[in-house]
């Protein structure tokens, strides 16, 4: 008996879900579109939360920043679960290879004394900053209106706890495999005066009622902190015999570049909204006036502490430079920052 194998094509009755057809036309949708658009719960909320009866369980009024169509914003990275996990797996594996290289050659043991002190007293304690940042991002994920925004906040939350874990791995490596340096770093976070403004900022952003204000307060701090620690100090490390620091700094610098890819476009989308654009501009100006001076002061105090530890005479001036650059970026977006870098010195 003979058999003939042939391919048959079954034409689909439609290319995608109806709500995506309504938005994009009857054509195949990407996985990002299928997993993002029109998923926000909009109705059938049976009761209001006891802890905030003025709002529904899901409510656009949890923030002063609104969009007429929340899906006017899309993550430029097009992250959904599979693409996000793939990207972060590659990031973690690259970090693991770097840390393995450092440990095999005992490069942390060869750090100059002042750079070793900087690691333990200023860098490893930031795992607590990152843990607070995770909760702020999760708060955004819970209360944001629109899945495209909420899932970006959710992925940022996973990123932040990942950063905390990477800093913990560094602490374990510096401590020779023991948790001694982690315990020491925690005491620095709790007690050292130059870290307290940063700790206070994170704790206040944690209880900020407007989820977007909390997320933007964190980003305002990141935009000064990450370039200072992982670009400026990276450059200094290369000339001061601290190659191990330079090797790990690159991973955190790359992460912040990726983080900025979704947040800055979100700010632009808020400002460009036809219905809420002007109200959003006023709300963003208020957030900037509230949080930027505190962020500048906190980062500058940290820079002054590092200056004493590492003997770097340029780090405070670098902090002022990054603060000025941030003001310029905000002005380009149409949000003037009233407090200049000088305000951080007060």
C-alpha positions as CSV (number, residue, x, y, z in Angstrom):
1,X,0.0,0.0,0.0
2,X,1.4,3.4,-1.0
3,X,1.1,6.6,1.1
4,X,1.3,10.1,-0.1
5,X,2.3,12.7,2.4
6,X,1.3,16.2,1.7
7,X,1.1,19.5,3.6
8,X,-2.3,21.1,4.1
9,X,-2.6,24.7,5.2
10,X,-5.6,25.5,7.5
11,X,-6.4,29.1,7.2
12,X,-7.4,30.7,10.6
13,X,-10.8,32.3,10.8
14,X,-9.1,35.3,12.3
15,X,-5.5,36.3,13.0
16,X,-5.8,37.3,16.6
17,X,-8.1,38.4,19.4
18,X,-10.9,40.8,18.6
19,X,-9.6,43.6,20.9
20,X,-6.3,43.5,19.0
21,X,-8.1,43.5,15.7
22,X,-10.0,46.6,16.8
23,X,-6.7,48.3,17.7
24,X,-4.2,47.1,15.1
25,X,-6.3,45.6,12.3
26,X,-6.9,42.0,11.4
27,X,-3.3,40.8,11.2
28,X,-1.1,38.5,13.3
29,X,-0.2,40.0,16.6
30,X,3.1,39.7,18.5
31,X,3.4,37.8,21.7
32,X,4.0,41.1,23.5
33,X,0.7,42.5,22.1
34,X,-1.2,39.4,23.0
35,X,0.1,39.4,26.6
36,X,-0.3,43.1,27.2
37,X,-3.1,45.0,25.5
38,X,-6.6,45.3,27.1
39,X,-5.8,43.0,30.0
40,X,-6.4,45.6,32.7
41,X,-9.5,44.7,34.8
42,X,-12.1,47.4,34.1
43,X,-15.3,46.2,35.7
44,X,-17.1,43.8,38.1
45,X,-15.2,45.1,41.1
46,X,-17.4,43.6,43.9
47,X,-16.2,45.7,46.8
48,X,-13.8,48.6,47.6
49,X,-10.7,47.9,49.6
50,X,-11.2,48.4,53.4
51,X,-7.8,50.1,53.6
52,X,-8.9,52.7,51.0
53,X,-12.7,52.8,50.5
54,X,-12.3,56.0,48.3
55,X,-11.0,53.8,45.5
56,X,-11.9,50.7,43.6
57,X,-9.5,47.7,43.9
58,X,-8.1,48.7,40.5
59,X,-8.5,52.5,39.9
60,X,-6.7,55.0,37.7
61,X,-6.9,57.5,40.6
62,X,-4.1,55.8,42.6
63,X,-1.9,58.3,40.7
64,X,-2.2,61.9,39.6
65,X,-0.5,60.9,36.4
66,X,-3.0,59.5,33.9
67,X,-3.4,58.5,30.3
68,X,-6.7,58.7,28.3
69,X,-5.7,55.4,26.8
70,X,-3.3,53.5,29.1
71,X,-2.1,51.5,26.1
72,X,-0.8,54.6,24.4
73,X,2.4,53.5,26.3
74,X,4.2,50.4,25.3
75,X,7.5,49.1,26.6
76,X,10.1,49.8,23.9
77,X,11.9,46.6,25.0
78,X,8.7,44.6,24.2
79,X,9.3,42.6,27.3
80,X,6.8,39.9,28.2
81,X,7.6,36.8,30.3
82,X,9.7,34.9,27.8
83,X,11.7,37.8,26.5
84,X,12.3,39.2,29.9
85,X,13.5,35.9,31.4
86,X,15.8,35.3,28.4
87,X,17.4,38.7,28.7
88,X,17.9,38.5,32.5
89,X,19.2,35.0,32.3
90,X,21.9,36.3,29.9
91,X,22.6,39.2,32.3
92,X,23.0,37.0,35.3
93,X,25.2,34.4,33.5
94,X,27.5,37.2,32.4
95,X,27.8,38.5,35.9
96,X,28.4,35.0,37.2
97,X,31.3,34.5,34.7
98,X,32.8,37.8,35.8
99,X,32.5,36.9,39.5
100,X,34.0,33.5,38.9
101,X,37.0,35.2,37.1
102,X,37.5,37.5,40.0
103,X,37.4,34.7,42.6
104,X,39.7,32.4,40.6
105,X,42.3,35.2,40.5
106,X,41.5,36.5,44.1
107,X,41.1,40.0,42.7
108,X,39.0,41.2,45.6
109,X,42.0,40.3,47.9
110,X,44.2,42.5,45.8
111,X,42.1,45.6,46.0
112,X,43.8,48.6,47.5
113,X,42.8,49.1,51.1
114,X,40.7,52.2,50.5
115,X,38.8,50.4,47.6
116,X,38.2,47.4,49.8
117,X,36.7,49.8,52.4
118,X,34.6,51.5,49.8
119,X,33.1,48.1,48.7
120,X,32.2,47.1,52.3
121,X,31.1,50.5,53.5
122,X,29.3,52.0,50.5
123,X,28.6,49.5,47.7
124,X,27.5,46.3,49.4
125,X,25.1,48.2,51.7
126,X,23.2,49.2,48.6
127,X,21.6,45.8,48.6
128,X,19.3,47.3,51.1
129,X,18.6,50.2,48.8
130,X,17.8,47.7,46.1
131,X,15.5,45.7,48.3
132,X,13.5,48.9,49.1
133,X,13.5,49.7,45.4
134,X,12.0,46.3,44.7
135,X,9.0,47.1,47.0
136,X,8.5,50.5,45.4
137,X,8.5,48.9,41.9
138,X,6.0,46.2,43.1
139,X,3.8,49.0,44.4
140,X,3.8,50.5,40.9
141,X,3.0,47.0,39.5
142,X,0.0,46.7,41.8
143,X,-1.5,50.1,41.5
144,X,-0.7,51.2,37.9
145,X,-3.6,51.5,35.5
146,X,-2.9,49.6,32.3
147,X,-1.0,46.4,31.8
148,X,1.7,47.9,29.7
149,X,2.7,50.1,32.6
150,X,2.1,47.6,35.4
151,X,4.1,44.8,33.8
152,X,7.1,47.1,33.2
153,X,7.0,48.0,36.9
154,X,6.7,44.4,37.8
155,X,9.8,43.5,35.7
156,X,11.6,46.4,37.4
157,X,10.7,44.9,40.8
158,X,12.3,41.6,39.8
159,X,15.3,43.5,38.5
160,X,15.8,45.3,41.8
161,X,15.7,42.1,43.9
162,X,18.1,40.7,41.4
163,X,20.5,43.6,41.9
164,X,20.3,43.1,45.7
165,X,21.2,39.4,45.1
166,X,24.2,40.3,42.9
167,X,25.4,42.8,45.6
168,X,25.0,40.0,48.2
169,X,27.1,37.6,46.0
170,X,29.7,40.3,45.9
171,X,29.6,40.6,49.7
172,X,30.0,36.9,50.1
173,X,32.9,36.8,47.7
174,X,34.6,39.7,49.4
175,X,34.1,37.9,52.7
176,X,35.7,34.8,51.5
177,X,32.4,32.9,51.4
178,X,31.2,33.9,54.8
179,X,28.4,36.3,55.6
180,X,30.7,38.6,57.8
181,X,30.9,41.4,55.2
182,X,27.1,41.3,54.6
183,X,26.5,41.8,58.4
184,X,29.1,44.5,58.5
185,X,27.6,46.2,55.4
186,X,24.1,46.1,57.0
187,X,25.4,48.0,60.1
188,X,26.9,50.6,57.8
189,X,23.5,51.0,56.2
190,X,21.8,51.3,59.5
191,X,24.3,53.5,61.3
192,X,26.7,55.5,59.0
193,X,25.6,59.2,58.7
194,X,26.5,59.5,55.0
195,X,24.1,56.6,54.1
196,X,21.1,57.8,56.2
197,X,19.8,60.4,53.7
198,X,19.6,57.6,51.0
199,X,18.0,55.2,53.4
200,X,15.5,57.9,54.4
201,X,14.6,58.6,50.8
202,X,13.9,54.9,50.1
203,X,11.8,54.6,53.2
204,X,9.8,57.7,52.4
205,X,9.3,56.6,48.8
206,X,8.0,53.3,50.1
207,X,5.1,55.0,51.8
208,X,4.3,57.5,49.0
209,X,0.6,57.2,48.3
210,X,1.0,58.0,44.6
211,X,2.6,55.0,43.1
212,X,4.1,57.0,40.2
213,X,5.6,59.5,42.5
214,X,7.4,56.7,44.4
215,X,8.7,55.1,41.2
216,X,9.9,58.5,39.8
217,X,11.5,59.4,43.2
218,X,13.5,56.2,42.9
219,X,14.4,56.9,39.3
220,X,15.5,60.4,40.1
221,X,17.9,58.9,42.6
222,X,19.1,56.1,40.3
223,X,19.8,58.7,37.6
224,X,22.5,60.2,39.8
225,X,23.6,57.2,41.9
226,X,24.2,54.7,39.1
227,X,26.4,57.0,36.9
228,X,28.3,58.1,40.0
229,X,29.1,54.6,41.3
230,X,29.3,52.6,38.2
231,X,30.6,55.0,35.6
232,X,32.7,57.6,37.4
233,X,34.1,55.2,40.0
234,X,34.6,52.6,37.3
235,X,36.9,55.1,35.4
236,X,38.8,55.9,38.6
237,X,39.2,52.2,39.5
238,X,41.0,51.5,36.2
239,X,43.7,54.0,37.2
240,X,43.9,53.1,40.9
241,X,44.6,49.4,40.8
242,X,41.0,48.4,41.5
243,X,40.3,46.3,38.4
244,X,37.9,44.0,40.3
245,X,35.6,46.9,41.0
246,X,35.6,47.9,37.3
247,X,34.7,44.4,36.3
248,X,31.6,44.3,38.4
249,X,30.6,47.9,37.8
250,X,29.9,47.3,34.1
251,X,27.0,45.0,34.9
252,X,25.2,47.5,37.0
253,X,25.8,50.3,34.5
254,X,24.4,48.2,31.7
255,X,21.3,47.4,33.8
256,X,20.6,51.1,34.5
257,X,20.8,51.8,30.8
258,X,18.1,49.2,30.2
259,X,16.0,50.5,33.1
260,X,15.9,54.0,31.6
261,X,14.7,52.6,28.3
262,X,11.2,52.1,29.6
263,X,10.8,54.9,32.2
264,X,11.8,57.9,30.1
265,X,9.4,57.0,27.3
266,X,6.6,56.6,29.9
267,X,7.3,60.2,31.1
268,X,7.1,61.4,27.5
269,X,3.8,59.5,27.0
270,X,2.3,61.2,30.1
271,X,3.4,64.6,28.8
272,X,2.1,64.0,25.3
273,X,-1.4,62.8,26.3
274,X,-4.1,64.9,24.6
275,X,-6.5,64.7,27.5
276,X,-4.3,64.7,30.6
277,X,-1.0,66.1,29.2
278,X,-1.1,69.5,30.9
279,X,-2.3,68.1,34.2
280,X,0.4,65.5,34.0
281,X,3.0,68.2,33.4
282,X,1.9,70.0,36.5
283,X,1.9,66.7,38.5
284,X,5.4,65.9,37.2
285,X,6.7,69.3,38.1
286,X,5.4,68.8,41.7
287,X,7.0,65.4,41.9
288,X,10.3,66.9,40.7
289,X,10.2,69.7,43.2
290,X,9.4,67.3,46.0
291,X,12.0,64.6,45.3
292,X,14.8,65.9,43.2
293,X,16.4,68.0,45.9
294,X,16.2,65.1,48.4
295,X,17.8,62.8,45.8
296,X,20.6,65.2,45.1
297,X,21.3,65.7,48.8
298,X,21.3,62.0,49.5
299,X,23.6,61.1,46.6
300,X,25.9,64.0,47.5
301,X,26.2,62.9,51.1
302,X,27.1,59.4,49.9
303,X,29.7,60.9,47.5
304,X,31.2,62.8,50.4
305,X,31.5,59.6,52.4
306,X,33.1,57.8,49.5
307,X,35.5,60.7,49.1
308,X,36.7,60.1,52.7
309,X,37.0,56.3,52.2
310,X,38.7,56.1,48.8
311,X,40.5,59.4,48.8
312,X,38.9,60.4,45.6
313,X,38.9,64.2,45.3
314,X,36.6,64.2,42.2
315,X,33.6,62.2,43.3
316,X,31.6,65.1,45.0
317,X,32.1,67.3,41.9
318,X,31.1,64.3,39.8
319,X,27.9,64.0,41.8
320,X,27.2,67.7,41.2
321,X,27.8,67.2,37.5
322,X,25.4,64.2,37.2
323,X,22.8,66.3,39.1
324,X,23.2,69.1,36.6
325,X,22.9,66.6,33.7
326,X,19.7,65.3,35.2
327,X,18.3,68.9,35.4
328,X,19.1,69.3,31.7
329,X,17.3,66.1,30.8
330,X,14.2,67.1,32.7
331,X,14.3,70.6,31.0
332,X,14.5,68.9,27.6
333,X,11.4,66.9,28.5
334,X,9.6,70.1,29.5
335,X,9.9,69.7,33.3
336,X,12.1,72.3,34.8
337,X,13.8,71.3,38.0
338,X,13.7,74.4,40.2
339,X,16.4,73.3,42.6
340,X,19.8,73.4,41.1
341,X,22.7,71.3,42.1
342,X,23.5,74.0,44.7
343,X,20.4,73.0,46.5
344,X,21.9,69.6,47.2
345,X,24.5,71.2,49.4
346,X,22.0,72.6,51.9
